[in-house]
Amino acid sequence: MQRFSLVLFTALHSPGTGWVSAGFDPVNRMQGANYILAAVTPGGLVIEDHFGTGTTSHRRDGREDILRAAGTASGGQTVVEFAVPLDSNDPEDKLLIPGRTYTVLLAYHRSSTSFTALHTARGSVEMKLEE
C-alpha cells in the first residue's frame, strides 16, 4: 500500500441530487485536468478518478487515487467529501504543490447520477494551497 504525506481534503456541495465534479489544474479548458466525479446513488457513493483528454472531454483514469470519500444526498442537495494525494505519482493526476495557486473546474448535474450526462451548470475558481 502506498503512503502519502500530503493530502488534499475537498468538499463539494451541489443544489441538486445528481453528480458533482472538480477538475484540478486544466491546461486548456478541460484538457489535462485531474477530475474527481462523484454521485450519491440508492446503492451508495460512486466516485471515479478521471483525466481531461480534450478541451471538452474526459475519461476514467487508469488508476484510482482517491484515498477516502463520503457523500450524502438529501433535501434536494448533494454533499461529497474526498481526499486525494497532492502527489500520487500517477501520470494522469496533477502534482499539486503547497504555496501555488490552481484553477479548479466545478460542475454538477441537477438530477442525473450518470457521469455521461452533460452538466447542468459549471464554473471555475482559483484555489491557493497554503504551505
C-alpha positions in Angstrom: 0.0 0.0 0.0 1.3 3.4 -1.0 1.6 6.1 1.7 1.1 9.8 1.0 2.4 12.5 3.3 0.4 15.5 1.9 -3.3 15.1 1.2 -5.9 17.5 -0.2 -9.3 17.2 1.6 -12.2 18.5 -0.6 -15.9 19.0 -0.1 -18.3 19.7 -2.9 -21.9 21.0 -2.3 -24.5 20.9 -5.1 -28.0 22.3 -5.3 -29.1 19.1 -7.0 -29.1 15.3 -6.5 -27.0 14.3 -9.5 -23.3 14.0 -10.0 -20.7 16.6 -8.9 -17.2 17.1 -10.1 -13.9 19.0 -9.5 -11.2 19.2 -12.2 -7.8 20.3 -10.9 -5.3 22.3 -12.9 -6.5 22.2 -16.5 -4.1 23.1 -19.3 -6.7 24.2 -22.0 -10.3 24.3 -20.9 -10.9 20.7 -19.7 -7.8 19.2 -21.2 -5.1 17.9 -18.8 -7.1 18.3 -15.6 -7.4 15.7 -12.9 -11.1 15.2 -12.3 -13.0 13.6 -9.5 -16.6 12.8 -10.3 -19.0 11.6 -7.6 -22.6 10.8 -7.3 -24.8 9.5 -4.4 -27.0 6.7 -5.7 -29.5 4.5 -4.0 -26.6 2.0 -3.8 -24.3 4.4 -2.1 -21.5 6.7 -3.2 -20.0 6.2 -6.7 -16.7 8.1 -7.2 -14.2 8.0 -10.0 -10.8 9.5 -10.9 -10.8 10.9 -14.5 -8.3 12.7 -16.8 -9.1 15.5 -19.2 -8.4 14.2 -22.7 -9.6 17.1 -24.7 -10.9 20.6 -24.4 -14.4 19.3 -23.7 -13.8 15.6 -22.8 -12.5 13.3 -20.1 -12.2 9.6 -19.5 -11.7 7.4 -16.5 -8.1 7.5 -15.2 -6.0 4.3 -15.5 -5.6 4.3 -11.7 -7.9 5.4 -8.9 -6.0 7.7 -6.5 -8.9 8.6 -4.2 -7.9 7.9 -0.6 -11.2 8.4 1.2 -14.6 9.5 0.2 -18.1 10.0 1.6 -21.3 11.6 0.4 -25.0 12.3 1.1 -27.9 13.5 -0.9 -30.9 14.9 0.9 -33.3 17.8 0.7 -32.6 18.2 -3.0 -28.9 18.7 -2.4 -25.7 16.7 -2.5 -22.5 16.9 -0.4 -19.4 14.9 -1.3 -16.1 14.8 0.5 -12.9 13.2 -0.7 -9.2 13.1 -0.1 -6.5 12.8 -2.8 -2.8 12.9 -2.5 -1.0 16.1 -3.6 1.5 13.9 -5.4 0.1 10.5 -6.4 3.0 9.7 -8.8 0.2 8.9 -11.4 1.0 10.5 -14.8 -2.8 11.1 -15.3 -3.0 13.1 -12.0 -1.8 16.6 -11.4 1.0 17.4 -8.9 -0.3 20.0 -6.5 2.3 22.0 -4.7 1.7 23.9 -1.5 2.1 27.7 -2.0 0.9 27.6 -5.6 -2.5 28.7 -7.0 -4.5 26.4 -9.2 -7.6 26.6 -11.4 -10.4 24.2 -10.3 -13.2 23.4 -12.7 -16.5 22.7 -10.9 -19.7 21.2 -12.4 -22.8 19.3 -11.4 -26.0 17.8 -12.8 -29.2 18.7 -11.1 -30.7 15.2 -11.2 -28.7 12.6 -13.1 -26.1 10.4 -11.4 -24.8 9.2 -14.8 -21.3 10.6 -15.4 -22.1 10.7 -19.1 -24.9 13.2 -18.6 -23.9 16.8 -19.6 -23.6 19.2 -16.7 -26.5 21.4 -15.6 -24.0 24.1 -14.6 -20.3 24.7 -14.5 -17.8 27.2 -13.4 -14.2 27.7 -12.1 -12.4 29.0 -9.1 -8.8 29.8 -8.2 -7.5 27.8 -5.2 -4.3 28.5 -3.4 -2.8 25.7 -1.4 -1.5 27.0 1.8 2.1 26.0 2.8 
